[in-house]
Structure formats: structure tokens, C-alpha cells
Amino acid sequence: MKAIILARVSKEDQLEGQSIPAQLARSRQWCKDKKLVIKSEYQFDESSTKDQRKKFEKVIDEIRQSKEPIALVVETIDRLQRSFKESVMLDEFRKSGKLEIHFLREGLVVSDKSNSSELLRWDMGVMFARSYVLQLSDNVKRSIEGRLRNGQWIGRPRMGYINITKEDGTRDIVQDPERAHFIRKIFEYYIAGTSLNLLSKRMKKEGFRSPQNKTVTAGGIHRILMDSFYYGIMVVKGKEYPHRYTPIISRDTFLKAQEIRTGWKKTPYKHKSKPYALKGIIKCAICGCTVTPEFKKGKYILYACTNYKKVHEKKTYIPEADLLKAVYKALKPLELPQNKIDKLVEDLRTYSEAKTIYHDEAIRTLDRKYAESQIRIDKLLDLLLASSITQEMYDTKFKKEKELQTDILIQKEDHTNADKEFHITASTVLNLAKRATEIIKSSEPEEKRQFMSYLLQNCQLNGRNLEFTLRNPFNLIAKYSSYPTLQPRRDLNPCCRNENPVSWTRLDDRAITLKILP
């Protein structure tokens, strides 16, 4: 059989042991041992997304145009793919007998003759590769994070501030001489007891306008009062960063305004104050409106479509207990027997070992880069003391090296968080899957609702039937439970077996749709 070798690195500077030459050498030896004839070789560098996409399409085109089966040889699962999008495309070639995929580090070969256990190892490998990679920031995100930690704002200046260009060509943010004093007055008037509507009218009379010369509404005044940027703290995606720009107000002034703002009594709506297990989760399959708990009949909680679009002639009420029975029935396959859990853990351990090697090599490389940068900084100081370079040259190069070190520290933090998240994900998935029904039954209504939002998606009420999809990775575990351990892969539709109460449908994103059968 002819083979295509694919080698890919995550960084332009190539990690030790993960470099393209090392991958190519191992892949060529694999082909030699397996008596595969090398047809072509491809090299990927993830630092160039467009280039990577074009090269991947070339690989797909070569497989598609081949008149004979092809073996695609790659170092490990996450060197080939980081999402299920590629799985769908590659799986079509595999099922038709046109493609075998050889994962060297996992010792895994998937083909049209692969059994259920081998296919699940592939699926789970892709899932955990994605869960790991999603924790890592790309270069743009790291650059933004570095600027935020240095106190630099990354967006348009807040009202009351403006952009300026300094003599050295760099940009900065300073207080707007036309509007900063208005921002100060807004906080002062509000603390003195002026309402938002009156405050909006008062500021209009005093001449306060937006940079687009528009009147600032009461809503705009409210946003200003809530913004901690004005006393020195910028908030990005829920994280707080002290900024380096001159505050317009003091922290005490801001906190006084918040006390007044939150001091108004707010009485919640009656229907919002009651916790229900399935509130806000289900949509009507016919009209798309929300299915809500409307009232209790004795000890029963009844659900019905709001019928906001006036599609239904008559409302159909369904007890919450009946809906939960359908959920419990669908979660039954997640209660894996111990022998299947042991096999799954063994398969995941193989992938975890490959991931650990990648993580450790990445951390070592980053530590080496940081040490090299520190040596360059020390040499710069020596050159400055020896008058070999000017102060300006020293400042420019020192700033560049410190920015590099900040970027390296952020990358290390990203890898560390990703490593923790990987193990937390694997442990959480298996424990939650096994105890899902028990957790739901023993939880309070609001806890049930949160947990089922985590487990279920696309919940629809079709007549009296509840239809939904298990979220990834619980759908994979449910699929795994339906496979006979180490048996040849047969039909993916176990619905034909009477003992299985759940029907399954493969989707393009490799999710599994569950429909509770009557």
C-alpha cells in the first residue's frame, strides 16, 4: 500500500523531539516496518493558518484522486487534527476503504475494518486534543494579554478619554479635555441623589455630548456609572487589570456610586423567583417557542409551550416527572460497567502519555527561551556600562526583551492551565457520566437545571415526546456503552435491538442525537 506522511509542528521554532525532521524519521521507519511505499510527504507549520489549510486540502485531494487505498501516517492524533470537522471528512474515506490512518505514538491504525474500540479511541483522542488546545492562547491573544497586564487598553478609549500620538510615534490614551470634567460631574451629581433621567437632562443642558456629538441618554449615563475604568481598573472578559492612565475619579467615589445604584429595592418577577428543573432548557419543536413550567397541580409541576406565536389551538400540559423519566432513560447508557471503564481509562492513558510528552517539551523550550532572553539583558547592561551602546539603544532592546519574557510567562501559564484542564476534564467526564442519574435525582431543582444544561443540548418538546442531544463527550460515552467490547464494528444503529430504548443518528459533527422511543 502507498503511504502519505504528514508532519506538523505547533510553533515556528519547532519543539525538541517534536520537530519535523524527527517526525519524518519516525514515520519513514514506520512505513519501512509496515512495508508501506512512501508516495509523498507533507510538512505543516501551525503558525501559518492559511498555509496549513491549503496543505491539508492538498492531502485530502491526493487521497480523493487516488485509485488505490492510501495509508496516512502521522505522529499522533493531535498532529493530524484538532476538531471533529476533519474526522467527518477522513471518516468518509476510511469507511469507503480508501484510507487507513496510522497514529504512531498511540500505536493505533483505523481503517474500514476497525472495531468499535479502535474507533472510539480515535474519537476520544480528538476530543481531548481539542480540550487541551482550546486552553492555549494563540499569538494574538497572548499579545493582547501581555498588553493588558502592562496596563494598556486594547480598544476604543472610554468616553472621557482620547487617543494621542506621542513624539516618538507611539500611541497613548489621555483624559479628554472636553469631556473628562463631565464624567466627574456625573458621579458627583448621582451621589448627591440625582436620578438617571434627571441627570441625563441636566448633562444635556450643561453641554455634555458624545464624541459623535450626540446626546448621552440615561442608559449611557448608567453605563458610565458602572464603569470601573474611570478610577483605574479595566475589565476584560470578567478579569480585572489596573491600567496606567490617569483616573478621572477616585475609587471611593466609584464605590459610593455603586452603593447607591444597587441600593434600590428590586422585587423579582413571580415566575423568575421559583426554581424548576427544566426551566429555560426546552423549546417547542413545532413553533420554536419556549416550553415553561406554568403551574402546579397538587404536587405535579406541568410544562407547556408558551404559544407566543399562536400556532397551537390548544395547549398540551406534560408533568415534569414524565420529562425527567425520558432524561433518566437516555442517561442509562452512561452507567458503564467496570470492565468498559477500565478499557476506556487504558485507552485514554495512552493518549495522555502522548499529551504529557508534548506538554513537558513545550515547558522546557519556554524555560530555555526565558533564560536566553535574561542572558541577553545581562549582556545589554554590560555594553551600556562599557559605553558600547547608547542609553536609547539599551532602552529599546531592553523593552523588546522584557516584552518577550512577558509573552513567554503567559505561554507557560497557558500550558499549565491547559494541562490542569485536560486532567480535570478526563476525571470529571467519567465520574459525572457514571453518576449522572444519581446526581440529578438527589439535587435541588436549580442544581438539576444547571446540571442538565451541562449534559443536554437541543432540547425540544415534540407533542408529548422530549427530544434532545447529549453534549460532547457524554454522547461518545453513550455510544461506547452500546458497542460490544473488542467486537468487530457492525451497524451503528443499535435501534434495531429491542432492548435498547434509545435511537441513534450520526451527525456531521460526530454527535449523537437521542430520541426517546415510546
C-alpha positions in Angstrom: 0.0 0.0 0.0 1.2 3.5 -0.8 1.6 6.0 2.1 1.3 9.7 2.7 3.4 11.1 5.6 2.2 14.2 7.4 4.5 16.1 9.9 3.3 19.1 11.8 4.7 21.4 14.5 2.8 23.8 16.7 5.4 26.6 16.7 7.6 28.1 14.0 10.7 27.3 16.1 9.9 23.6 16.5 9.9 21.8 19.8 12.6 19.4 20.8 11.6 15.8 19.8 8.6 17.2 18.0 10.5 18.8 15.1 9.6 18.0 11.6 12.8 16.0 10.9 12.2 13.9 14.0 8.6 13.2 12.9 9.6 12.4 9.4 12.4 10.0 10.5 9.9 8.1 12.8 7.3 8.0 10.1 9.7 6.7 7.4 10.8 3.9 9.8 7.2 3.0 10.5 6.5 2.8 6.7 9.5 0.6 6.3 8.4 -1.7 9.2 4.9 -1.9 7.8 6.1 -2.4 4.2 4.4 0.8 3.1 5.6 2.6 -0.1 6.0 6.4 0.6 4.1 8.3 -2.0 4.5 11.8 -0.7 5.4 13.8 2.4 3.7 17.0 3.8 5.0 19.5 6.4 2.8 21.8 8.4 3.6 24.8 10.4 0.6 25.9 12.6 2.0 29.5 12.8 0.6 30.0 9.3 -3.1 29.1 9.4 -3.9 29.8 5.7 -0.9 27.9 4.5 -1.8 25.0 6.8 -5.4 24.9 5.4 -4.1 24.8 1.8 -1.7 22.0 2.6 -4.4 20.0 4.3 -6.6 20.4 1.3 -3.8 19.1 -0.9 -3.6 16.0 1.3 -7.4 15.5 1.0 -7.2 16.0 -2.8 -4.5 13.4 -3.1 -6.5 10.9 -1.2 -9.6 11.6 -3.2 -7.9 11.3 -6.5 -6.0 8.1 -5.7 -7.4 5.0 -7.4 -6.0 2.7 -4.7 -6.1 2.7 -0.9 -3.8 5.1 0.9 -2.2 4.9 4.3 -1.9 8.3 6.0 1.0 8.2 8.5 1.1 10.8 11.3 3.0 11.1 14.6 -0.1 11.3 16.9 -3.8 12.2 16.8 -3.3 15.9 17.7 -0.7 16.3 15.0 -3.3 15.4 12.4 -6.5 17.1 13.7 -7.8 19.4 16.5 -11.5 19.1 15.9 -14.2 16.7 14.6 -14.6 18.6 11.3 -11.6 16.8 9.9 -12.9 13.5 11.4 -16.0 13.6 9.3 -14.0 14.1 6.1 -11.4 11.5 6.9 -14.1 9.0 8.2 -15.8 9.0 4.8 -12.6 7.9 3.1 -12.0 5.3 5.8 -15.5 3.8 5.6 -15.2 3.5 1.8 -11.9 1.6 2.1 -9.8 4.4 0.5 -7.9 5.3 3.6 -6.0 3.9 6.6 -4.8 6.3 9.3 -1.7 5.3 11.2 -1.1 7.1 14.5 2.5 6.2 15.5 2.6 7.3 19.2 -0.8 5.7 20.0 0.1 2.6 18.0 -3.4 2.9 16.5 -4.4 2.1 12.9 -8.0 2.9 11.9 -9.5 1.5 8.7 -12.8 0.2 7.3 -12.1 -3.0 9.3 -11.5 -1.2 12.7 -13.6 -2.4 15.6 -15.6 -0.1 17.9 -12.9 0.2 20.5 -10.4 1.5 17.9 -12.8 4.0 16.5 -13.7 5.3 20.0 -10.0 5.7 20.8 -9.8 7.9 17.7 -12.9 9.9 18.7 -11.8 10.4 22.3 -8.3 11.3 21.2 -9.7 14.1 19.0 -11.9 15.3 21.8 -9.1 15.6 24.4 -6.8 17.1 21.9 -9.4 19.8 21.3 -10.0 20.3 25.1 -6.2 20.8 25.6 -5.7 23.1 22.6 -8.6 25.3 23.4 -6.8 26.3 26.6 -3.8 27.6 24.7 -3.9 31.2 23.5 -2.7 32.0 20.0 -0.1 34.7 19.3 -2.8 37.5 19.0 -4.4 36.5 22.3 -1.1 36.4 24.1 -0.1 39.8 22.7 -3.4 41.2 24.0 -3.0 39.6 27.4 0.6 41.0 27.6 -0.7 44.5 26.9 -3.5 44.2 29.4 -1.0 43.0 32.1 1.2 46.0 31.3 -1.8 48.3 31.9 -2.5 49.1 28.2 -6.1 49.4 27.0 -6.8 47.4 23.8 -10.0 49.0 22.5 -11.5 52.4 21.8 -10.9 54.9 24.6 -13.8 55.2 27.1 -15.8 58.4 26.9 -13.8 61.0 28.8 -10.5 59.7 27.2 -8.9 60.2 23.8 -6.1 58.7 21.8 -2.9 60.8 21.1 0.3 60.1 19.2 3.5 61.0 21.0 6.6 62.4 19.6 8.3 59.0 19.3 5.4 57.8 17.2 3.8 55.6 19.9 0.1 56.0 20.8 -1.3 56.7 24.2 -4.6 57.5 26.0 -5.1 60.7 28.0 -8.1 62.4 29.5 -10.3 64.2 27.1 -10.2 68.0 28.0 -13.7 68.4 26.6 -15.4 65.6 28.4 -13.4 64.4 31.4 -14.9 67.0 33.8 -18.4 66.0 32.7 -17.7 62.4 33.8 -16.6 63.7 37.2 -19.8 65.7 37.5 -21.9 62.7 36.6 -20.6 60.8 39.6 -20.9 63.8 41.9 -24.5 64.6 40.9 -25.5 60.9 41.2 -24.0 60.5 44.7 -25.9 63.7 45.7 -29.1 62.0 44.8 -29.9 62.9 41.2 -31.8 60.2 39.3 -30.6 58.9 35.9 -33.3 60.6 33.9 -32.8 64.0 35.6 -29.0 63.5 35.4 -29.3 62.9 31.6 -31.3 66.1 31.1 -29.0 68.1 33.4 -25.9 67.0 31.5 -27.6 67.8 28.2 -28.2 71.4 29.4 -24.6 71.7 30.5 -23.4 70.8 27.1 -22.3 67.1 27.5 -22.1 65.4 24.2 -20.6 62.1 22.9 -17.6 62.2 20.6 -20.1 61.8 17.7 -21.9 65.0 19.1 -24.9 63.0 20.3 -26.9 63.5 23.5 -26.0 60.9 26.1 -29.1 59.1 27.3 -30.0 57.8 30.7 -28.8 54.4 29.6 -25.4 55.9 28.6 -25.2 57.6 32.0 -25.9 54.3 33.7 -23.0 52.6 31.7 -20.6 55.4 32.8 -21.6 54.9 36.4 -20.9 51.2 36.2 -17.5 51.5 34.5 -14.5 50.9 36.8 -12.2 52.2 34.1 -12.7 55.8 35.4 -11.0 55.0 38.7 -8.1 52.9 37.2 -9.4 49.3 36.7 -10.2 47.9 33.3 -12.3 44.8 33.0 -11.9 42.4 30.0 -13.9 39.1 29.9 -14.5 39.3 33.6 -10.8 39.8 34.6 -9.6 43.0 36.2 -6.4 44.8 35.2 -5.1 48.0 36.7 -4.5 50.5 33.8 -1.7 53.1 33.6 -3.9 56.0 32.5 -4.8 59.0 34.8 -8.1 58.2 36.7 -10.9 60.7 36.4 -12.4 59.8 39.7 -11.3 58.1 42.9 -12.0 54.6 44.0 -14.1 55.8 46.9 -16.3 57.9 44.6 -16.9 54.9 42.4 -17.8 52.6 45.3 -20.2 55.2 46.7 -22.0 55.4 43.3 -22.3 51.6 43.3 -23.8 51.5 46.8 -26.5 53.9 45.6 -27.0 52.1 42.3 -27.5 48.7 44.0 -29.5 50.1 46.9 -32.8 50.3 45.1 -35.2 47.5 46.1 -35.7 45.1 43.2 -38.6 42.7 43.5 -38.2 39.7 41.2 -41.0 38.6 38.9 -43.0 35.8 40.4 -42.1 33.3 37.7 -38.4 34.1 37.9 -38.3 33.5 41.7 -39.3 29.9 41.5 -36.7 27.2 40.7 -37.7 24.4 38.3 -35.5 21.6 37.0 -36.2 22.2 33.2 -36.9 25.9 33.2 -35.4 27.6 30.1 -34.0 24.4 28.6 -36.8 23.2 26.3 -38.1 24.7 23.1 -41.3 23.6 21.2 -40.3 21.6 18.2 -43.4 22.9 16.3 -43.3 26.6 16.8 -39.9 27.2 18.4 -41.3 29.0 21.5 -40.1 28.2 25.0 -41.6 25.4 27.0 -42.1 26.7 30.5 -43.5 25.4 33.9 -46.8 27.2 34.2 -48.4 26.0 37.4 -48.6 23.1 39.9 -51.5 20.8 40.1 -51.3 19.4 43.6 -47.7 18.0 43.8 -47.3 18.0 40.0 -45.4 20.6 38.0 -46.8 20.9 34.5 -44.9 22.2 31.4 -46.4 23.6 28.2 -45.4 25.7 25.2 -46.0 29.5 25.8 -47.6 29.5 22.3 -46.4 33.1 21.9 -46.8 32.7 18.1 -50.4 31.4 18.4 -49.6 28.2 16.4 -51.3 25.7 18.7 -55.1 25.7 19.0 -54.9 24.1 22.5 -52.1 23.8 25.0 -50.7 20.4 25.9 -49.6 20.1 29.6 -46.9 17.5 30.5 -45.8 16.7 34.0 -42.2 17.4 34.9 -41.8 13.9 36.2 -42.6 12.4 32.7 -40.0 14.7 31.1 -37.4 13.6 33.7 -38.2 10.0 33.1 -37.2 10.5 29.5 -33.9 12.1 30.6 -33.1 9.2 33.0 -33.8 6.7 30.3 -31.3 8.5 28.0 -28.7 8.7 30.7 -28.9 5.0 31.5 -26.2 4.1 28.8 -23.7 6.4 30.6 -23.6 4.0 33.6 -20.7 2.0 32.2 -19.8 -1.4 33.6 -16.4 -1.6 35.3 -14.8 -3.6 32.5 -15.7 -0.9 29.9 -14.5 1.9 32.3 -11.2 0.1 32.7 -10.8 -0.3 28.9 -11.6 3.4 28.4 -9.2 4.5 31.0 -6.5 2.4 29.4 -7.1 3.9 26.0 -7.1 7.5 27.5 -3.9 6.8 29.3 -2.2 6.1 26.0 -3.3 9.4 24.7 -2.5 11.2 28.0 1.1 9.9 27.8 1.5 11.5 24.3 0.0 14.7 25.6 2.3 14.8 28.6 5.4 14.5 26.4 4.2 17.4 24.3 3.4 19.5 27.4 6.8 18.8 29.1 8.7 19.6 25.9 6.8 22.8 25.5 7.6 23.9 29.1 11.3 23.0 28.7 11.5 25.0 25.5 9.9 28.1 27.1 12.2 27.9 30.1 15.2 27.8 27.7 13.9 30.8 25.8 13.4 32.8 29.0 16.9 32.0 30.2 18.4 33.0 26.8 16.5 36.3 27.0 17.8 37.0 30.5 21.4 36.4 29.3 20.8 38.9 26.5 19.5 41.5 29.0 22.6 41.0 31.2 24.9 41.5 28.2 23.0 44.7 27.3 23.7 46.1 30.7 27.4 45.3 30.4 27.5 47.0 27.0 25.8 50.1 28.4 28.3 50.3 31.4 31.1 49.9 28.9 29.6 52.8 26.8 29.5 50.4 23.8 25.8 51.3 23.2 23.8 54.4 24.0 21.0 54.7 26.6 18.4 54.9 23.8 19.7 51.7 22.2 19.7 50.0 25.6 16.1 51.1 26.4 14.8 49.9 23.0 16.4 46.5 23.2 15.6 46.1 27.0 11.9 46.8 26.3 11.8 44.3 23.5 13.4 41.6 25.7 11.0 42.3 28.6 8.0 42.0 26.3 9.4 38.7 25.0 9.7 37.5 28.6 6.2 38.5 29.4 5.0 36.6 26.4 6.9 33.5 27.5 5.4 33.7 31.0 1.9 33.9 29.6 2.6 30.9 27.3 3.8 28.9 30.3 0.7 29.9 32.3 -1.5 28.8 29.3 0.2 25.4 29.0 -0.1 24.9 32.8 -3.8 25.8 32.8 -4.3 23.5 29.8 -2.6 20.7 31.5 -4.8 21.0 34.6 -7.9 21.4 32.4 -7.0 18.2 30.5 -6.8 16.0 33.6 -9.8 17.7 35.2 -11.8 17.1 32.0 -10.9 13.4 31.8 -11.7 12.8 35.5 -14.9 14.8 35.5 -16.3 13.2 32.4 -16.0 9.6 33.7 -17.3 10.4 37.2 -20.2 12.6 36.0 -21.2 10.0 33.4 -21.3 7.2 35.8 -23.3 9.1 38.5 -25.4 11.4 36.2 -28.8 10.0 37.1 -27.9 9.8 40.8 -26.8 13.4 40.9 -29.9 14.7 39.2 -32.3 12.7 41.5 -30.5 13.9 44.6 -30.2 17.6 43.6 -32.4 20.6 44.3 -34.4 22.0 41.3 -31.9 24.8 40.4 -29.0 22.4 40.6 -30.9 19.9 38.4 -31.4 22.6 35.8 -27.7 23.6 35.8 -26.5 20.0 35.6 -28.9 19.1 32.8 -27.9 22.2 30.8 -24.4 20.8 31.1 -25.5 17.3 29.9 -28.1 18.1 27.3 -28.5 20.3 24.2 -31.1 21.0 21.5 -33.9 20.0 23.9 -37.3 20.1 22.1 -40.8 19.0 23.0 -42.5 17.3 20.0 -46.0 16.7 21.1 -45.5 14.7 24.3 -42.1 13.4 23.3 -38.9 15.0 24.6 -36.1 15.0 22.1 -32.5 16.1 22.8 -28.8 15.6 22.1 -26.2 14.6 24.7 -23.4 17.1 24.7 -19.8 16.1 23.8 -18.2 14.0 25.3 -21.2 12.3 27.0 -22.5 11.3 23.6 -19.2 9.4 22.9 -19.5 7.6 26.2 -23.1 6.6 25.4 -22.0 5.4 22.0 -19.2 3.5 23.7 -21.6 1.7 26.0 -23.6 0.4 23.1 -20.6 -1.2 21.5 -19.6 -4.8 22.4 -16.1 -4.6 23.8 -13.5 -5.6 21.3 -16.1 -6.8 18.8 -15.9 -6.0 15.1 -17.7 -2.8 14.1 -21.1 -3.7 12.7 -24.2 -1.4 12.3 -24.0 2.0 14.1 -27.8 1.8 14.5 -28.5 -0.3 17.6 -32.1 0.9 17.5 -32.9 -2.3 15.7 -32.3 -4.2 19.0 -35.5 -4.2 21.1 -33.7 -3.9 24.4 -32.2 -0.5 23.6 -34.7 2.3 24.3 -32.7 5.0 22.5 -32.4 5.6 18.8 -29.1 6.9 17.4 -28.3 9.0 14.3 -24.7 10.0 13.3 -24.4 13.7 12.5 -21.7 15.5 10.5 -20.1 16.8 13.7 -20.0 13.2 15.0 -22.5 14.0 17.8 -25.3 11.6 18.6 -28.9 12.5 18.5 -31.1 10.7 21.1 -34.8 10.4 20.6 -36.7 8.6 23.4 -38.9 6.0 21.8 -42.5 5.5 23.1 
